Amino acid sequence: MPMCVAIARKTWPAFCFPQVVLVILFSAALGAQAITAPYDVREIAPGVFVHEGRYELFTPRNFGNVSNTGFIVGRDGVAVIDTGGSPRVGADLLKAIRAKTDLPITFVINTHMHPDHVFGNAAFVDEKPTFVGHRKLPRALAARARRYLKANEELLGKEAFDGTQIIAPTLLVGDKLKVDLGDRVLILEAHKTAHTDNDVTVYDKQTGTLFLGDLLFAKHVPALDGSIRGWLALLDQLSQRKDVARVVPGHGPASVDWPDAFAAEKRYLARIADDVRTFIEQGRTLAQTAKEAGLSEKDAWLLFDAYHARNVSAAYAELEWE
């Protein structure tokens, strides 16, 4: 298991020393040879398009194309939902949109603060959309800006990182917010602390499609940067919805069937919570718990070694004060 360390308890991502060393050694050599797979988008419902990000950590070769991005086309305009991990990824997304429609991009919605979902925003500035996010998102980005920029420049290398800037939302979601694309209403909902303290979901009433951001991970192991208790509670709440036909995860397939979408993630988070509580009761240290809790889930997830120990550490810090 690679040795990982977070710059601060609630910062993203956890840095794996082997990964960082490789990036430092080879980013210059890769440089102009850096490539990405074709930026394909899939129409998962009428007018709803999703690109499936890679199941990888940030590297110069993938330009930060490691999370799902999407867009919804209405009569009068387009709403973009997350923009990827670099201006290059955002530009690829913009090209994919323009291959489908010439309508103006009226909204860019960020589901939460993590760089792999917001650092593509810069590619959309010239489109003059309204940037939208949770009411806590501007503060969260401002608090982490220096760390995020420094870390991602190291991970991506100069070519992929070039042009990156943090663009905060100007239209904030305090509870629920409706935006109209022209005969197509999207309902944005801000949630209590779960994956982060600034998670927003986007629901397309016309097709019953719910964009969950990183409230849902599929195949890619979940990454906890908020509250494990809050996340499990929110998953229970969302599972009760009867108006959803399909969901889009922040990481995973472009579309996941409803209502079974949360099953694997709930099992993973519940296993961590149960194991951590048991180890705390037994007087185990954080270091011991991080090595042992939740290991029964190892074979069920991609990138397990990169994120799991940090998830356990975050859960321990929260649950020891129950």
C-alpha positions as CSV (number, residue, x, y, z in Angstrom):
1,M,0.0,0.0,0.0
2,P,1.6,3.3,-1.0
3,M,2.3,5.8,1.8
4,C,-0.3,8.6,1.6
5,V,-0.5,11.9,3.5
6,A,-2.9,14.8,3.3
7,I,-1.6,18.3,3.6
8,A,-4.3,19.0,6.1
9,R,-7.1,16.9,7.5
10,K,-9.7,18.3,5.2
11,T,-7.8,18.9,2.0
12,W,-7.9,17.1,-1.4
13,P,-6.4,14.9,-2.5
14,A,-4.4,12.6,-0.3
15,F,-1.0,12.5,-1.8
16,C,0.7,9.2,-2.4
17,F,4.4,9.5,-2.3
18,P,5.1,7.1,-5.2
19,Q,2.7,9.0,-7.4
20,V,4.2,12.4,-6.6
21,V,7.7,11.2,-7.1
22,L,6.9,9.8,-10.5
23,V,5.2,13.0,-11.5
24,I,8.2,15.1,-10.4
25,L,10.6,12.8,-12.3
26,F,8.6,12.4,-15.5
27,S,6.3,15.3,-16.0
28,A,8.9,17.3,-18.0
29,A,9.7,14.2,-20.1
30,L,6.0,13.6,-20.9
31,G,5.4,17.2,-21.7
32,A,4.3,17.6,-25.3
33,Q,3.6,13.8,-25.5
34,A,0.9,14.0,-22.9
35,I,-2.3,12.6,-24.3
36,T,-5.9,11.9,-23.4
37,A,-8.4,9.5,-24.7
38,P,-11.1,11.0,-27.0
39,Y,-13.5,13.1,-24.9
40,D,-16.6,11.1,-25.7
41,V,-20.0,12.1,-24.3
42,R,-22.9,9.7,-24.1
43,E,-26.5,10.8,-24.3
44,I,-28.0,9.0,-21.3
45,A,-31.5,10.6,-21.7
46,P,-32.9,13.0,-24.3
47,G,-30.7,16.2,-24.1
48,V,-28.6,14.9,-21.2
49,F,-25.0,14.1,-22.0
50,V,-22.3,12.7,-19.7
51,H,-18.5,12.1,-20.1
52,E,-17.1,9.2,-18.0
53,G,-13.8,10.2,-16.5
54,R,-10.9,7.9,-16.1
55,Y,-10.4,5.7,-13.0
56,E,-7.0,7.2,-12.3
57,L,-5.2,9.7,-10.1
58,F,-4.1,13.0,-11.6
59,T,-1.1,12.7,-14.0
60,P,0.3,14.8,-16.8
61,R,-1.0,12.1,-19.3
62,N,-4.6,12.4,-18.3
63,F,-4.7,16.2,-17.8
64,G,-7.0,15.6,-14.7
65,N,-9.7,13.9,-16.7
66,V,-10.6,11.7,-13.8
67,S,-14.2,12.7,-12.9
68,N,-17.5,12.7,-14.7
69,T,-18.7,15.9,-16.5
70,G,-22.0,16.5,-18.2
71,F,-24.4,19.0,-19.8
72,I,-28.1,19.4,-20.3
73,V,-29.6,21.1,-23.4
74,G,-32.8,23.1,-23.2
75,R,-34.7,25.2,-25.7
76,D,-32.7,28.4,-25.0
77,G,-29.4,27.3,-23.4
78,V,-27.1,24.7,-21.9
79,A,-26.3,23.9,-18.3
80,V,-22.8,22.4,-17.7
81,I,-22.5,20.2,-14.6
82,D,-18.9,20.0,-13.4
83,T,-16.0,20.8,-15.8
84,G,-13.1,18.5,-15.0
85,G,-9.7,18.8,-13.5
86,S,-7.9,21.3,-15.7
87,P,-8.6,24.0,-18.4
88,R,-7.6,21.4,-21.0
89,V,-10.4,19.0,-19.8
90,G,-12.8,21.9,-19.7
91,A,-11.9,22.9,-23.3
92,D,-12.5,19.3,-24.4
93,L,-15.9,19.4,-22.7
94,L,-16.7,22.7,-24.5
95,K,-15.8,21.1,-27.8
96,A,-18.0,18.2,-27.1
97,I,-20.9,20.6,-26.3
98,R,-20.3,22.5,-29.5
99,A,-20.5,19.3,-31.5
100,K,-24.0,18.9,-30.2
101,T,-25.4,22.4,-30.0
102,D,-24.7,26.1,-30.7
103,L,-27.0,27.3,-27.9
104,P,-25.4,29.6,-25.4
105,I,-24.0,28.1,-22.2
106,T,-26.1,29.8,-19.6
107,F,-25.0,28.0,-16.4
108,V,-21.9,26.2,-15.2
109,I,-22.8,24.3,-12.0
110,N,-20.2,22.8,-9.7
111,T,-21.4,20.0,-7.5
112,H,-18.7,20.6,-4.9
113,M,-15.2,22.1,-4.3
114,H,-12.8,19.4,-5.4
115,P,-10.3,20.3,-8.2
116,D,-11.3,17.4,-10.4
117,H,-14.7,19.0,-10.7
118,V,-14.0,22.7,-10.8
119,F,-10.6,23.4,-12.4
120,G,-12.1,23.1,-15.9
121,N,-14.2,26.2,-15.2
122,A,-11.6,28.5,-16.8
123,A,-12.4,27.1,-20.2
124,F,-15.9,28.5,-20.0
125,V,-15.2,32.1,-18.9
126,D,-15.5,33.5,-22.4
127,E,-18.9,31.9,-22.8
128,K,-20.1,34.2,-20.0
129,P,-22.3,31.7,-18.1
130,T,-23.5,32.1,-14.6
131,F,-21.3,30.0,-12.3
132,V,-23.5,28.2,-9.7
133,G,-22.7,26.3,-6.5
134,H,-23.5,25.7,-2.9
135,R,-23.6,28.8,-0.7
136,K,-20.5,27.4,1.2
137,L,-18.5,26.8,-2.0
138,P,-16.9,30.3,-2.4
139,R,-15.5,30.1,1.2
140,A,-14.4,26.5,0.8
141,L,-12.5,27.3,-2.4
142,A,-10.9,30.4,-1.0
143,A,-9.7,28.6,2.1
144,R,-8.0,25.9,0.0
145,A,-7.0,27.9,-3.1
146,R,-3.3,28.0,-2.4
147,R,-3.0,24.3,-1.5
148,Y,-5.2,23.2,-4.4
149,L,-3.2,25.2,-7.0
150,K,0.2,24.1,-5.7
151,A,-0.7,20.4,-5.4
152,N,-2.3,20.2,-8.8
153,E,0.5,21.9,-10.5
154,E,2.8,19.3,-9.1
155,L,0.5,16.4,-10.0
156,L,-0.4,17.5,-13.5
157,G,2.8,19.2,-14.7
158,K,3.1,22.6,-16.4
159,E,1.3,21.8,-19.7
160,A,-1.8,20.4,-18.2
161,F,-1.9,22.9,-15.3
162,D,-1.4,26.0,-17.6
163,G,-4.3,28.5,-17.4
164,T,-5.8,27.0,-14.2
165,Q,-7.6,29.4,-12.0
166,I,-10.2,29.1,-9.3
167,I,-13.5,30.5,-10.3
168,A,-16.1,30.8,-7.6
169,P,-19.8,30.7,-8.1
170,T,-21.8,34.0,-8.2
171,L,-25.2,32.3,-8.0
172,L,-25.4,30.4,-4.7
173,V,-27.7,27.6,-3.7
174,G,-28.8,28.0,-0.1
175,D,-31.5,25.3,-0.1
176,K,-33.2,24.8,-3.4
177,L,-32.9,26.7,-6.6
178,K,-34.7,26.3,-10.0
179,V,-33.0,27.3,-13.2
180,D,-34.8,27.2,-16.5
181,L,-33.1,26.4,-19.8
182,G,-36.2,27.0,-21.8
183,D,-39.0,24.5,-21.3
184,R,-36.5,22.5,-19.2
185,V,-36.3,23.2,-15.4
186,L,-33.4,22.0,-13.3
187,I,-33.8,21.8,-9.6
188,L,-30.5,22.4,-7.6
189,E,-30.4,21.3,-4.0
190,A,-27.8,22.1,-1.4
191,H,-27.1,19.4,1.2
192,K,-25.8,19.2,4.7
193,T,-22.3,18.0,5.2
194,A,-21.7,14.6,3.6
195,H,-19.0,14.0,1.0
196,T,-18.0,17.6,1.7
197,D,-19.8,20.5,3.4
198,N,-20.7,22.0,0.0
199,D,-22.5,19.3,-2.0
200,V,-25.1,20.2,-4.6
201,T,-27.3,17.8,-6.6
202,V,-28.9,18.7,-10.0
203,Y,-32.3,17.2,-11.0
204,D,-33.6,17.3,-14.5
205,K,-37.4,17.1,-14.2
206,Q,-37.9,16.4,-17.8
207,T,-36.1,13.1,-17.8
208,G,-35.9,12.2,-14.1
209,T,-32.1,12.4,-14.2
210,L,-30.3,13.2,-11.0
211,F,-26.6,14.4,-11.1
212,L,-25.2,13.5,-7.7
213,G,-21.6,14.7,-8.0
214,D,-19.4,12.9,-5.5
215,L,-22.3,12.0,-3.3
216,L,-22.1,8.8,-5.4
217,F,-19.0,6.9,-6.4
218,A,-19.3,3.7,-8.5
219,K,-16.3,1.4,-9.1
220,H,-14.0,4.2,-7.9
221,V,-13.6,4.0,-4.1
222,P,-15.5,6.8,-2.3
223,A,-13.4,9.7,-0.8
224,L,-14.5,11.2,2.5
225,D,-13.9,14.9,3.0
226,G,-16.9,15.8,5.1
227,S,-18.9,13.6,7.6
228,I,-19.4,9.9,7.4
229,R,-22.5,10.1,9.6
230,G,-23.9,12.9,7.4
231,W,-23.1,11.0,4.2
232,L,-24.8,7.8,5.3
233,A,-27.9,9.8,6.5
234,L,-28.1,11.6,3.2
235,L,-27.9,8.4,1.2
236,D,-30.8,7.0,3.2
237,Q,-32.8,10.2,2.5
238,L,-32.0,10.3,-1.2
239,S,-32.9,6.6,-1.5
240,Q,-36.5,7.4,-0.7
241,R,-37.0,9.6,-3.8
242,K,-39.6,8.2,-6.2
243,D,-39.1,10.8,-9.0
244,V,-35.7,9.5,-10.2
245,A,-35.2,7.4,-13.3
246,R,-31.4,7.4,-13.3
247,V,-28.5,8.9,-11.5
248,V,-25.1,10.3,-12.6
249,P,-22.2,9.6,-10.2
250,G,-19.2,11.9,-9.8
251,H,-17.0,9.0,-10.5
252,G,-18.2,5.8,-12.3
253,P,-20.3,4.9,-15.2
254,A,-22.1,7.7,-17.1
255,S,-25.4,6.5,-15.7
256,V,-26.4,4.1,-12.9
257,D,-29.7,2.4,-12.4
258,W,-32.1,3.6,-9.7
259,P,-32.9,2.7,-6.9
260,D,-29.9,0.4,-6.4
261,A,-27.2,3.0,-7.2
262,F,-26.2,3.6,-3.5
263,A,-26.0,-0.1,-2.4
264,A,-22.2,-0.6,-2.8
265,E,-21.3,2.9,-1.5
266,K,-23.5,2.5,1.6
267,R,-22.0,-0.9,2.3
268,Y,-18.5,0.6,2.1
269,L,-19.2,3.6,4.3
270,A,-21.2,1.5,6.8
271,R,-18.3,-1.0,7.1
272,I,-15.8,1.8,7.8
273,A,-18.1,3.3,10.4
274,D,-18.8,0.0,12.1
275,D,-15.1,-1.1,12.2
276,V,-13.9,2.3,13.4
277,R,-16.5,2.3,16.2
278,T,-15.4,-1.1,17.2
279,F,-11.7,-0.2,17.2
280,I,-12.3,2.9,19.2
281,E,-14.2,0.9,21.8
282,Q,-11.2,-1.5,21.9
283,G,-8.8,1.4,22.5
284,R,-7.0,1.0,19.2
285,T,-5.0,3.9,18.0
286,L,-5.7,5.9,14.9
287,A,-2.7,4.4,13.2
288,Q,-3.8,0.8,14.0
289,T,-7.3,1.6,12.8
290,A,-6.2,3.1,9.6
291,K,-4.3,-0.1,8.8
292,E,-7.1,-2.5,9.6
293,A,-10.6,-1.0,9.3
294,G,-12.7,-1.7,6.3
295,L,-10.2,-4.0,4.6
296,S,-13.0,-6.5,3.7
297,E,-13.9,-3.9,1.0
298,K,-10.5,-3.8,-0.7
299,D,-11.3,-6.0,-3.7
300,A,-14.6,-4.2,-4.4
301,W,-13.1,-0.8,-5.4
302,L,-10.6,0.8,-7.8
303,L,-8.0,3.1,-6.3
304,F,-8.6,1.6,-2.9
305,D,-5.0,2.1,-1.7
306,A,-5.0,5.7,-2.7
307,Y,-8.0,6.8,-0.6
308,H,-9.1,4.2,1.9
309,A,-6.7,4.9,4.8
310,R,-7.5,8.6,4.6
311,N,-11.2,7.8,4.7
312,V,-10.7,5.7,7.8
313,S,-8.6,8.5,9.4
314,A,-11.4,11.0,8.7
315,A,-14.0,8.7,10.1
316,Y,-12.0,8.1,13.2
317,A,-11.5,11.8,13.9
318,E,-15.3,12.2,13.7
319,L,-16.5,9.1,15.5
320,E,-14.2,9.2,18.5
321,W,-16.2,12.2,19.8
322,E,-19.6,10.5,19.5
